Amino acid sequence: MPIIKSAIKRARQADIRRDRRLPYKTHMKNVMRDFKDFVKEGKIADAEKLLPKAFKAIDTAAKKNIIHKKNAANKKSLLSRMIAKKAK
């Protein structure tokens, strides 16, 4: 635990900000998991419908600095490659 008053405040602010950002990361992970499940089950039509929603969740997380913009690009590329591979 911090002892200095400014460190106590920074710790409190960090907790509040983490709690504020957490739903965006959770939503992104859930949408990506749903997408991967659809692809594994061979439900390509459902996966294609979910793709824009997944992209939006990833872009939102990147915009809010939860993930790096290049990490977001890699995630989007992964999803696109998954659906392209199964579509063949």
TITIKOL-366325 format. One record per atom (N, C-alpha, C): residue number from 0; residue in three letters; atom name; x, y, z. Coordinates in nm, 2 decimals. Example, Ala and Ser with C-alpha at 12.3 -4.5 7.8 and 13.67 -1.06 7.14 Angstrom:
+-----+-----+----+--------+--------+--------+
|   i |  aa | at |      X |      Y |      Z |
+-----+-----+----+--------+--------+--------+
|   0 | Ala |  N |   1.32 |  -0.57 |   0.78 |
|   0 | Ala | CA |   1.23 |  -0.45 |   0.78 |
|   0 | Ala |  C |   1.32 |  -0.33 |   0.78 |
|   1 | Ser |  N |   1.28 |  -0.22 |   0.71 |
|   1 | Ser | CA |   1.37 |  -0.11 |   0.71 |
|   1 | Ser |  C |   1.29 |   0.00 |   0.79 |
+-----+-----+----+--------+--------+--------+
***
This chain:
+-----+-----+----+--------+--------+--------+
|   i |  aa | at |      X |      Y |      Z |
+-----+-----+----+--------+--------+--------+
|   0 | Met |  N |   0.08 |  -0.12 |   0.00 |
|   0 | Met | CA |   0.00 |   0.00 |   0.00 |
|   0 | Met |  C |   0.09 |   0.12 |   0.00 |
|   1 | Pro |  N |   0.05 |   0.22 |  -0.08 |
|   1 | Pro | CA |   0.12 |   0.35 |  -0.08 |
|   1 | Pro |  C |   0.11 |   0.42 |   0.05 |
|   2 | Ile |  N |   0.21 |   0.50 |   0.09 |
|   2 | Ile | CA |   0.21 |   0.58 |   0.21 |
|   2 | Ile |  C |   0.19 |   0.72 |   0.18 |
|   3 | Ile |  N |   0.25 |   0.77 |   0.07 |
|   3 | Ile | CA |   0.25 |   0.91 |   0.03 |
|   3 | Ile |  C |   0.11 |   0.95 |  -0.02 |
|   4 | Lys |  N |   0.06 |   1.06 |   0.01 |
|   4 | Lys | CA |  -0.08 |   1.11 |  -0.02 |
|   4 | Lys |  C |  -0.10 |   1.10 |  -0.17 |
|   5 | Ser |  N |   0.00 |   1.15 |  -0.25 |
|   5 | Ser | CA |  -0.02 |   1.15 |  -0.40 |
|   5 | Ser |  C |  -0.02 |   1.01 |  -0.45 |
|   6 | Ala |  N |   0.06 |   0.92 |  -0.39 |
|   6 | Ala | CA |   0.06 |   0.78 |  -0.44 |
|   6 | Ala |  C |  -0.07 |   0.71 |  -0.41 |
|   7 | Ile |  N |  -0.13 |   0.75 |  -0.29 |
|   7 | Ile | CA |  -0.26 |   0.69 |  -0.26 |
|   7 | Ile |  C |  -0.37 |   0.74 |  -0.36 |
|   8 | Lys |  N |  -0.36 |   0.86 |  -0.40 |
|   8 | Lys | CA |  -0.46 |   0.92 |  -0.49 |
|   8 | Lys |  C |  -0.44 |   0.85 |  -0.63 |
|   9 | Arg |  N |  -0.31 |   0.83 |  -0.67 |
|   9 | Arg | CA |  -0.29 |   0.77 |  -0.80 |
|   9 | Arg |  C |  -0.34 |   0.63 |  -0.80 |
|  10 | Ala |  N |  -0.32 |   0.56 |  -0.69 |
|  10 | Ala | CA |  -0.37 |   0.42 |  -0.68 |
|  10 | Ala |  C |  -0.52 |   0.41 |  -0.69 |
|  11 | Arg |  N |  -0.59 |   0.51 |  -0.63 |
|  11 | Arg | CA |  -0.73 |   0.52 |  -0.63 |
|  11 | Arg |  C |  -0.78 |   0.55 |  -0.77 |
|  12 | Gln |  N |  -0.71 |   0.64 |  -0.84 |
|  12 | Gln | CA |  -0.75 |   0.68 |  -0.98 |
|  12 | Gln |  C |  -0.73 |   0.56 |  -1.07 |
|  13 | Ala |  N |  -0.62 |   0.49 |  -1.05 |
|  13 | Ala | CA |  -0.59 |   0.37 |  -1.14 |
|  13 | Ala |  C |  -0.70 |   0.26 |  -1.12 |
|  14 | Asp |  N |  -0.74 |   0.24 |  -1.00 |
|  14 | Asp | CA |  -0.85 |   0.15 |  -0.98 |
|  14 | Asp |  C |  -0.98 |   0.19 |  -1.05 |
|  15 | Ile |  N |  -1.01 |   0.31 |  -1.04 |
|  15 | Ile | CA |  -1.13 |   0.37 |  -1.10 |
|  15 | Ile |  C |  -1.13 |   0.35 |  -1.25 |
|  16 | Arg |  N |  -1.01 |   0.39 |  -1.31 |
|  16 | Arg | CA |  -0.99 |   0.39 |  -1.45 |
|  16 | Arg |  C |  -0.99 |   0.24 |  -1.50 |
|  17 | Arg |  N |  -0.93 |   0.15 |  -1.43 |
|  17 | Arg | CA |  -0.93 |   0.01 |  -1.47 |
|  17 | Arg |  C |  -1.08 |  -0.04 |  -1.47 |
|  18 | Asp |  N |  -1.16 |  -0.01 |  -1.37 |
|  18 | Asp | CA |  -1.30 |  -0.05 |  -1.36 |
|  18 | Asp |  C |  -1.38 |   0.00 |  -1.48 |
|  19 | Arg |  N |  -1.34 |   0.13 |  -1.52 |
|  19 | Arg | CA |  -1.41 |   0.19 |  -1.63 |
|  19 | Arg |  C |  -1.38 |   0.13 |  -1.76 |
|  20 | Arg |  N |  -1.25 |   0.08 |  -1.78 |
|  20 | Arg | CA |  -1.21 |   0.02 |  -1.91 |
|  20 | Arg |  C |  -1.24 |  -0.12 |  -1.92 |
|  21 | Leu |  N |  -1.25 |  -0.19 |  -1.81 |
|  21 | Leu | CA |  -1.27 |  -0.34 |  -1.81 |
|  21 | Leu |  C |  -1.38 |  -0.39 |  -1.90 |
|  22 | Pro |  N |  -1.50 |  -0.33 |  -1.90 |
|  22 | Pro | CA |  -1.61 |  -0.38 |  -1.99 |
|  22 | Pro |  C |  -1.58 |  -0.38 |  -2.13 |
|  23 | Tyr |  N |  -1.50 |  -0.29 |  -2.18 |
|  23 | Tyr | CA |  -1.46 |  -0.29 |  -2.32 |
|  23 | Tyr |  C |  -1.37 |  -0.41 |  -2.36 |
|  24 | Lys |  N |  -1.28 |  -0.44 |  -2.27 |
|  24 | Lys | CA |  -1.19 |  -0.55 |  -2.30 |
|  24 | Lys |  C |  -1.27 |  -0.68 |  -2.29 |
|  25 | Thr |  N |  -1.36 |  -0.69 |  -2.19 |
|  25 | Thr | CA |  -1.44 |  -0.81 |  -2.17 |
|  25 | Thr |  C |  -1.53 |  -0.84 |  -2.30 |
|  26 | His |  N |  -1.59 |  -0.73 |  -2.34 |
|  26 | His | CA |  -1.68 |  -0.74 |  -2.46 |
|  26 | His |  C |  -1.61 |  -0.78 |  -2.58 |
|  27 | Met |  N |  -1.49 |  -0.72 |  -2.60 |
|  27 | Met | CA |  -1.41 |  -0.76 |  -2.71 |
|  27 | Met |  C |  -1.37 |  -0.91 |  -2.71 |
|  28 | Lys |  N |  -1.33 |  -0.96 |  -2.59 |
|  28 | Lys | CA |  -1.29 |  -1.10 |  -2.58 |
|  28 | Lys |  C |  -1.41 |  -1.19 |  -2.61 |
|  29 | Asn |  N |  -1.53 |  -1.15 |  -2.55 |
|  29 | Asn | CA |  -1.65 |  -1.24 |  -2.57 |
|  29 | Asn |  C |  -1.69 |  -1.24 |  -2.72 |
|  30 | Val |  N |  -1.69 |  -1.13 |  -2.79 |
|  30 | Val | CA |  -1.73 |  -1.13 |  -2.93 |
|  30 | Val |  C |  -1.63 |  -1.21 |  -3.01 |
|  31 | Met |  N |  -1.50 |  -1.20 |  -2.98 |
|  31 | Met | CA |  -1.40 |  -1.28 |  -3.05 |
|  31 | Met |  C |  -1.42 |  -1.43 |  -3.03 |
|  32 | Arg |  N |  -1.45 |  -1.46 |  -2.90 |
|  32 | Arg | CA |  -1.47 |  -1.60 |  -2.87 |
|  32 | Arg |  C |  -1.59 |  -1.66 |  -2.94 |
|  33 | Asp |  N |  -1.70 |  -1.58 |  -2.95 |
|  33 | Asp | CA |  -1.82 |  -1.62 |  -3.02 |
|  33 | Asp |  C |  -1.79 |  -1.64 |  -3.17 |
|  34 | Phe |  N |  -1.71 |  -1.55 |  -3.22 |
|  34 | Phe | CA |  -1.68 |  -1.56 |  -3.36 |
|  34 | Phe |  C |  -1.60 |  -1.69 |  -3.39 |
|  35 | Lys |  N |  -1.50 |  -1.71 |  -3.30 |
|  35 | Lys | CA |  -1.41 |  -1.83 |  -3.32 |
|  35 | Lys |  C |  -1.50 |  -1.96 |  -3.31 |
|  36 | Asp |  N |  -1.59 |  -1.96 |  -3.22 |
|  36 | Asp | CA |  -1.68 |  -2.08 |  -3.20 |
|  36 | Asp |  C |  -1.76 |  -2.10 |  -3.32 |
|  37 | Phe |  N |  -1.82 |  -2.00 |  -3.38 |
|  37 | Phe | CA |  -1.89 |  -2.01 |  -3.51 |
|  37 | Phe |  C |  -1.81 |  -2.07 |  -3.62 |
|  38 | Val |  N |  -1.68 |  -2.02 |  -3.63 |
|  38 | Val | CA |  -1.59 |  -2.07 |  -3.73 |
|  38 | Val |  C |  -1.56 |  -2.22 |  -3.71 |
|  39 | Lys |  N |  -1.53 |  -2.25 |  -3.59 |
|  39 | Lys | CA |  -1.50 |  -2.39 |  -3.56 |
|  39 | Lys |  C |  -1.62 |  -2.49 |  -3.59 |
|  40 | Glu |  N |  -1.74 |  -2.44 |  -3.56 |
|  40 | Glu | CA |  -1.86 |  -2.52 |  -3.58 |
|  40 | Glu |  C |  -1.89 |  -2.52 |  -3.73 |
|  41 | Gly |  N |  -1.83 |  -2.44 |  -3.81 |
|  41 | Gly | CA |  -1.86 |  -2.44 |  -3.95 |
|  41 | Gly |  C |  -1.98 |  -2.35 |  -3.99 |
|  42 | Lys |  N |  -2.02 |  -2.26 |  -3.90 |
|  42 | Lys | CA |  -2.13 |  -2.17 |  -3.92 |
|  42 | Lys |  C |  -2.08 |  -2.04 |  -3.98 |
|  43 | Ile |  N |  -2.04 |  -2.05 |  -4.11 |
|  43 | Ile | CA |  -1.97 |  -1.93 |  -4.17 |
|  43 | Ile |  C |  -2.06 |  -1.81 |  -4.19 |
|  44 | Ala |  N |  -2.19 |  -1.84 |  -4.22 |
|  44 | Ala | CA |  -2.29 |  -1.73 |  -4.23 |
|  44 | Ala |  C |  -2.30 |  -1.65 |  -4.10 |
|  45 | Asp |  N |  -2.31 |  -1.72 |  -3.99 |
|  45 | Asp | CA |  -2.32 |  -1.65 |  -3.86 |
|  45 | Asp |  C |  -2.19 |  -1.58 |  -3.83 |
|  46 | Ala |  N |  -2.08 |  -1.64 |  -3.86 |
|  46 | Ala | CA |  -1.95 |  -1.57 |  -3.84 |
|  46 | Ala |  C |  -1.94 |  -1.44 |  -3.92 |
|  47 | Glu |  N |  -1.99 |  -1.45 |  -4.04 |
|  47 | Glu | CA |  -1.98 |  -1.33 |  -4.13 |
|  47 | Glu |  C |  -2.07 |  -1.22 |  -4.08 |
|  48 | Lys |  N |  -2.18 |  -1.25 |  -4.02 |
|  48 | Lys | CA |  -2.27 |  -1.15 |  -3.96 |
|  48 | Lys |  C |  -2.21 |  -1.09 |  -3.83 |
|  49 | Leu |  N |  -2.13 |  -1.17 |  -3.76 |
|  49 | Leu | CA |  -2.07 |  -1.12 |  -3.64 |
|  49 | Leu |  C |  -1.94 |  -1.05 |  -3.66 |
|  50 | Leu |  N |  -1.88 |  -1.06 |  -3.78 |
|  50 | Leu | CA |  -1.75 |  -1.00 |  -3.81 |
|  50 | Leu |  C |  -1.75 |  -0.84 |  -3.79 |
|  51 | Pro |  N |  -1.85 |  -0.77 |  -3.84 |
|  51 | Pro | CA |  -1.85 |  -0.62 |  -3.82 |
|  51 | Pro |  C |  -1.86 |  -0.59 |  -3.67 |
|  52 | Lys |  N |  -1.93 |  -0.67 |  -3.59 |
|  52 | Lys | CA |  -1.95 |  -0.64 |  -3.45 |
|  52 | Lys |  C |  -1.81 |  -0.67 |  -3.38 |
|  53 | Ala |  N |  -1.74 |  -0.77 |  -3.42 |
|  53 | Ala | CA |  -1.61 |  -0.80 |  -3.37 |
|  53 | Ala |  C |  -1.51 |  -0.69 |  -3.40 |
|  54 | Phe |  N |  -1.51 |  -0.64 |  -3.52 |
|  54 | Phe | CA |  -1.42 |  -0.53 |  -3.57 |
|  54 | Phe |  C |  -1.45 |  -0.41 |  -3.48 |
|  55 | Lys |  N |  -1.58 |  -0.38 |  -3.46 |
|  55 | Lys | CA |  -1.62 |  -0.26 |  -3.38 |
|  55 | Lys |  C |  -1.57 |  -0.27 |  -3.24 |
|  56 | Ala |  N |  -1.58 |  -0.39 |  -3.18 |
|  56 | Ala | CA |  -1.53 |  -0.41 |  -3.04 |
|  56 | Ala |  C |  -1.38 |  -0.39 |  -3.03 |
|  57 | Ile |  N |  -1.31 |  -0.44 |  -3.13 |
|  57 | Ile | CA |  -1.16 |  -0.43 |  -3.13 |
|  57 | Ile |  C |  -1.12 |  -0.29 |  -3.15 |
|  58 | Asp |  N |  -1.19 |  -0.22 |  -3.25 |
|  58 | Asp | CA |  -1.15 |  -0.08 |  -3.27 |
|  58 | Asp |  C |  -1.18 |   0.01 |  -3.15 |
|  59 | Thr |  N |  -1.29 |  -0.02 |  -3.08 |
|  59 | Thr | CA |  -1.32 |   0.06 |  -2.96 |
|  59 | Thr |  C |  -1.22 |   0.04 |  -2.86 |
|  60 | Ala |  N |  -1.17 |  -0.09 |  -2.84 |
|  60 | Ala | CA |  -1.07 |  -0.11 |  -2.74 |
|  60 | Ala |  C |  -0.94 |  -0.04 |  -2.77 |
|  61 | Ala |  N |  -0.91 |  -0.04 |  -2.90 |
|  61 | Ala | CA |  -0.79 |   0.03 |  -2.95 |
|  61 | Ala |  C |  -0.80 |   0.18 |  -2.93 |
|  62 | Lys |  N |  -0.92 |   0.23 |  -2.96 |
|  62 | Lys | CA |  -0.94 |   0.38 |  -2.94 |
|  62 | Lys |  C |  -0.92 |   0.42 |  -2.80 |
|  63 | Lys |  N |  -0.97 |   0.34 |  -2.71 |
|  63 | Lys | CA |  -0.96 |   0.37 |  -2.56 |
|  63 | Lys |  C |  -0.83 |   0.33 |  -2.50 |
|  64 | Asn |  N |  -0.73 |   0.29 |  -2.58 |
|  64 | Asn | CA |  -0.60 |   0.25 |  -2.54 |
|  64 | Asn |  C |  -0.60 |   0.13 |  -2.44 |
|  65 | Ile |  N |  -0.69 |   0.04 |  -2.46 |
|  65 | Ile | CA |  -0.69 |  -0.08 |  -2.39 |
|  65 | Ile |  C |  -0.60 |  -0.18 |  -2.45 |
|  66 | Ile |  N |  -0.60 |  -0.18 |  -2.58 |
|  66 | Ile | CA |  -0.50 |  -0.26 |  -2.66 |
|  66 | Ile |  C |  -0.43 |  -0.16 |  -2.76 |
|  67 | His |  N |  -0.31 |  -0.20 |  -2.80 |
|  67 | His | CA |  -0.24 |  -0.12 |  -2.89 |
|  67 | His |  C |  -0.30 |  -0.13 |  -3.03 |
|  68 | Lys |  N |  -0.28 |  -0.02 |  -3.11 |
|  68 | Lys | CA |  -0.35 |  -0.02 |  -3.24 |
|  68 | Lys |  C |  -0.30 |  -0.13 |  -3.33 |
|  69 | Lys |  N |  -0.17 |  -0.16 |  -3.32 |
|  69 | Lys | CA |  -0.12 |  -0.27 |  -3.40 |
|  69 | Lys |  C |  -0.17 |  -0.41 |  -3.35 |
|  70 | Asn |  N |  -0.19 |  -0.42 |  -3.22 |
|  70 | Asn | CA |  -0.25 |  -0.54 |  -3.17 |
|  70 | Asn |  C |  -0.39 |  -0.56 |  -3.22 |
|  71 | Ala |  N |  -0.46 |  -0.44 |  -3.23 |
|  71 | Ala | CA |  -0.60 |  -0.45 |  -3.29 |
|  71 | Ala |  C |  -0.59 |  -0.49 |  -3.44 |
|  72 | Ala |  N |  -0.50 |  -0.44 |  -3.51 |
|  72 | Ala | CA |  -0.48 |  -0.48 |  -3.65 |
|  72 | Ala |  C |  -0.46 |  -0.63 |  -3.66 |
|  73 | Asn |  N |  -0.37 |  -0.68 |  -3.58 |
|  73 | Asn | CA |  -0.34 |  -0.82 |  -3.58 |
|  73 | Asn |  C |  -0.46 |  -0.91 |  -3.55 |
|  74 | Lys |  N |  -0.54 |  -0.86 |  -3.45 |
|  74 | Lys | CA |  -0.66 |  -0.94 |  -3.41 |
|  74 | Lys |  C |  -0.76 |  -0.94 |  -3.53 |
|  75 | Lys |  N |  -0.78 |  -0.82 |  -3.59 |
|  75 | Lys | CA |  -0.87 |  -0.81 |  -3.71 |
|  75 | Lys |  C |  -0.83 |  -0.90 |  -3.82 |
|  76 | Ser |  N |  -0.70 |  -0.90 |  -3.84 |
|  76 | Ser | CA |  -0.64 |  -0.98 |  -3.95 |
|  76 | Ser |  C |  -0.66 |  -1.13 |  -3.92 |
|  77 | Leu |  N |  -0.64 |  -1.17 |  -3.80 |
|  77 | Leu | CA |  -0.66 |  -1.31 |  -3.76 |
|  77 | Leu |  C |  -0.81 |  -1.35 |  -3.79 |
|  78 | Leu |  N |  -0.90 |  -1.27 |  -3.75 |
|  78 | Leu | CA |  -1.04 |  -1.30 |  -3.77 |
|  78 | Leu |  C |  -1.07 |  -1.31 |  -3.92 |
|  79 | Ser |  N |  -1.02 |  -1.22 |  -4.00 |
|  79 | Ser | CA |  -1.04 |  -1.22 |  -4.14 |
|  79 | Ser |  C |  -0.98 |  -1.35 |  -4.21 |
|  80 | Arg |  N |  -0.86 |  -1.38 |  -4.16 |
|  80 | Arg | CA |  -0.79 |  -1.50 |  -4.21 |
|  80 | Arg |  C |  -0.87 |  -1.63 |  -4.18 |
|  81 | Met |  N |  -0.92 |  -1.64 |  -4.06 |
|  81 | Met | CA |  -1.00 |  -1.75 |  -4.01 |
|  81 | Met |  C |  -1.12 |  -1.77 |  -4.10 |
|  82 | Ile |  N |  -1.19 |  -1.67 |  -4.13 |
|  82 | Ile | CA |  -1.31 |  -1.68 |  -4.21 |
|  82 | Ile |  C |  -1.28 |  -1.71 |  -4.36 |
|  83 | Ala |  N |  -1.17 |  -1.65 |  -4.41 |
|  83 | Ala | CA |  -1.13 |  -1.68 |  -4.55 |
|  83 | Ala |  C |  -1.09 |  -1.82 |  -4.56 |
|  84 | Lys |  N |  -1.02 |  -1.88 |  -4.46 |
|  84 | Lys | CA |  -0.97 |  -2.02 |  -4.47 |
|  84 | Lys |  C |  -1.09 |  -2.11 |  -4.47 |
|  85 | Lys |  N |  -1.19 |  -2.09 |  -4.39 |
|  85 | Lys | CA |  -1.30 |  -2.18 |  -4.38 |
|  85 | Lys |  C |  -1.40 |  -2.16 |  -4.50 |
|  86 | Ala |  N |  -1.40 |  -2.05 |  -4.56 |
|  86 | Ala | CA |  -1.49 |  -2.02 |  -4.67 |
|  86 | Ala |  C |  -1.44 |  -2.10 |  -4.80 |
|  87 | Lys |  N |  -1.31 |  -2.14 |  -4.81 |
|  87 | Lys | CA |  -1.27 |  -2.21 |  -4.92 |
|  87 | Lys |  C |  -1.32 |  -2.35 |  -4.93 |
+-----+-----+----+--------+--------+--------+
***
